Amino acid sequence: MSTVPRLTLNNGVEIPQLGFGVFQIPPEETKDAVLQAFDAGYRHIDTAQSYRNEEGVGGALKESGLDRGDVFVTTKLNNAAHAPEAALEAFDRSLERLDTEYVDLFLIHWPLAMLSNFVDTWKALEDIYGSGRAKAIGVSNFQLPHLRRLQAETTILPAVNQIEVHPYLTQTELTQFGREHGIVIEAWSPIGQGRVLDDPTLTRIARNHDRSVAQVTLRWHVQRGHVVFPKSVTRARVEENFDIFDFDLSDADLADIDGLNRDERTGPDPDTFDRIPPA
Ligand SMILES: NC(=O)c1ccc[n+]([C@@H]2O[C@H](COP(=O)([O-])OP(=O)(O)OC[C@H]3O[C@@H](n4cnc5c(N)ncnc54)[C@H](OP(=O)(O)O)[C@@H]3O)[C@@H](O)[C@H]2O)c1
């Protein structure tokens, strides 16, 4: 079984560079999907309050018999809970659903900059971090101006920024900022929800390495220093996505993949996304 490398976050916490994402896995299927991922070797799960499947993650944690300390668990604040008091309460409920005393990483899911003062929300996350119930805190879908405000107005810099990244959206500015300031980039929709899988350049590189396009794309992320957590409910794909640590892409391969960027999102644009789901 592959050994997953670990990155060290800016507070010293270690994070496995490959994990398993559970977005769009129905609540009743999540426990089995996560158990399947554990069985394939994954020890890092990315969920969110809005996915409504934290209980399934918690159930899998318990049923797996794995030591809690051997699994890295991330969850994210629901958009409806940005007010600091609401954020603290929502976090408590996450711990209950996950049936755990702490999470490894807690993120603000979206900045909602038109609706919320995310700086106040971040201060609630700083309190949670201070309590020890989140081993690290970070943000998701934050753009440069949002990060600069946190830098100027708060005391703890996010450990990660979880953003959409794949070969069609390489996010050079945000990744450069992350490198300069010690903020690890977590790449969501790392294979563009499947959209990059027919790409001719990726297909050529995959053929040269005798690998699948998904594997080459995930390997590009890893070599670029991103954390990734592809989602799949298909056993063969779960295993395939995990099997990316015994080959290397060349500098030329990496540059060719970088060159595929066309600033194309599969998900919402954080500058205009202001959706607060019903509570
Ligand atoms: N912070 C945010 O705002 C945000 C937003 C979106 C996602 N995320 C996180 O990022 C994770 C991953 O992103 P994602 O789920 O949007 O997209 P993704 O992982 O890029 O793609 C998932 C899709 O690709 C298919 N797939 C997976 N591996 C494959 C393979 N080897 N070959 C062919 N098809 C494959 C899956 O199908 P099957 O399941 O049918 O196999 C699924 O339809 C999420 O689960 C979530 O944890 C975060």
PDBQT file of the ligand as one rigid body, heavy atoms in Angstrom, charges set to zero:
ROOT
HETATM    1  N1  LIG A 301     -14.582  23.924  -0.179  1.00  0.00    +0.000 N 
HETATM    2  C1  LIG A 301     -15.449  23.831  -1.162  1.00  0.00    +0.000 C 
HETATM    3  O1  LIG A 301     -16.189  24.782  -1.459  1.00  0.00    +0.000 OA
HETATM    4  C2  LIG A 301     -15.529  22.543  -1.929  1.00  0.00    +0.000 A 
HETATM    5  C3  LIG A 301     -16.283  22.487  -3.112  1.00  0.00    +0.000 A 
HETATM    6  C4  LIG A 301     -16.326  21.280  -3.812  1.00  0.00    +0.000 A 
HETATM    7  C5  LIG A 301     -15.625  20.169  -3.335  1.00  0.00    +0.000 A 
HETATM    8  N2  LIG A 301     -14.915  20.254  -2.160  1.00  0.00    +0.000 N 
HETATM    9  C6  LIG A 301     -14.186  19.085  -1.598  1.00  0.00    +0.000 C 
HETATM   10  O2  LIG A 301     -13.372  18.509  -2.625  1.00  0.00    +0.000 OA
HETATM   11  C7  LIG A 301     -13.717  17.131  -2.770  1.00  0.00    +0.000 C 
HETATM   12  C8  LIG A 301     -13.498  16.674  -4.199  1.00  0.00    +0.000 C 
HETATM   13  O3  LIG A 301     -14.163  17.508  -5.123  1.00  0.00    +0.000 OA
HETATM   14  P1  LIG A 301     -15.426  17.039  -5.994  1.00  0.00    +0.000 P 
HETATM   15  O4  LIG A 301     -16.128  15.941  -5.299  1.00  0.00    +0.000 OA
HETATM   16  O5  LIG A 301     -16.214  18.267  -6.297  1.00  0.00    +0.000 OA
HETATM   17  O6  LIG A 301     -14.802  16.593  -7.374  1.00  0.00    +0.000 OA
HETATM   18  P2  LIG A 301     -13.655  15.601  -7.880  1.00  0.00    +0.000 P 
HETATM   19  O7  LIG A 301     -13.068  14.821  -6.768  1.00  0.00    +0.000 OA
HETATM   20  O8  LIG A 301     -12.780  16.417  -8.778  1.00  0.00    +0.000 OA
HETATM   21  O9  LIG A 301     -14.498  14.629  -8.820  1.00  0.00    +0.000 OA
HETATM   22  C9  LIG A 301     -15.458  13.730  -8.321  1.00  0.00    +0.000 C 
HETATM   23  C10 LIG A 301     -16.127  13.054  -9.532  1.00  0.00    +0.000 C 
HETATM   24  O10 LIG A 301     -15.163  12.365 -10.326  1.00  0.00    +0.000 OA
HETATM   25  C11 LIG A 301     -15.468  10.969 -10.372  1.00  0.00    +0.000 C 
HETATM   26  N3  LIG A 301     -14.176  10.283 -10.199  1.00  0.00    +0.000 N 
HETATM   27  C12 LIG A 301     -13.408  10.230  -9.084  1.00  0.00    +0.000 A 
HETATM   28  N4  LIG A 301     -12.268   9.549  -9.319  1.00  0.00    +0.000 NA
HETATM   29  C13 LIG A 301     -12.318   9.178 -10.612  1.00  0.00    +0.000 A 
HETATM   30  C14 LIG A 301     -11.448   8.427 -11.437  1.00  0.00    +0.000 A 
HETATM   31  N5  LIG A 301     -10.296   7.932 -10.977  1.00  0.00    +0.000 N 
HETATM   32  N6  LIG A 301     -11.800   8.222 -12.744  1.00  0.00    +0.000 NA
HETATM   33  C15 LIG A 301     -12.955   8.714 -13.219  1.00  0.00    +0.000 A 
HETATM   34  N7  LIG A 301     -13.828   9.423 -12.490  1.00  0.00    +0.000 NA
HETATM   35  C16 LIG A 301     -13.524   9.645 -11.183  1.00  0.00    +0.000 A 
HETATM   36  C17 LIG A 301     -16.444  10.692  -9.249  1.00  0.00    +0.000 C 
HETATM   37  O11 LIG A 301     -17.358   9.683  -9.624  1.00  0.00    +0.000 OA
HETATM   38  P3  LIG A 301     -17.851   8.469  -8.673  1.00  0.00    +0.000 P 
HETATM   39  O12 LIG A 301     -18.018   8.984  -7.265  1.00  0.00    +0.000 OA
HETATM   40  O13 LIG A 301     -19.145   8.085  -9.303  1.00  0.00    +0.000 OA
HETATM   41  O14 LIG A 301     -16.816   7.384  -8.782  1.00  0.00    +0.000 OA
HETATM   42  C18 LIG A 301     -17.155  12.043  -9.126  1.00  0.00    +0.000 C 
HETATM   43  O15 LIG A 301     -18.197  12.116 -10.101  1.00  0.00    +0.000 OA
HETATM   44  C19 LIG A 301     -15.191  17.094  -2.317  1.00  0.00    +0.000 C 
HETATM   45  O16 LIG A 301     -15.642  15.792  -2.052  1.00  0.00    +0.000 OA
HETATM   46  C20 LIG A 301     -15.124  17.993  -1.121  1.00  0.00    +0.000 C 
HETATM   47  O17 LIG A 301     -14.562  17.306  -0.010  1.00  0.00    +0.000 OA
HETATM   48  C21 LIG A 301     -14.868  21.423  -1.459  1.00  0.00    +0.000 A 
ENDROOT
TORSDOF 0
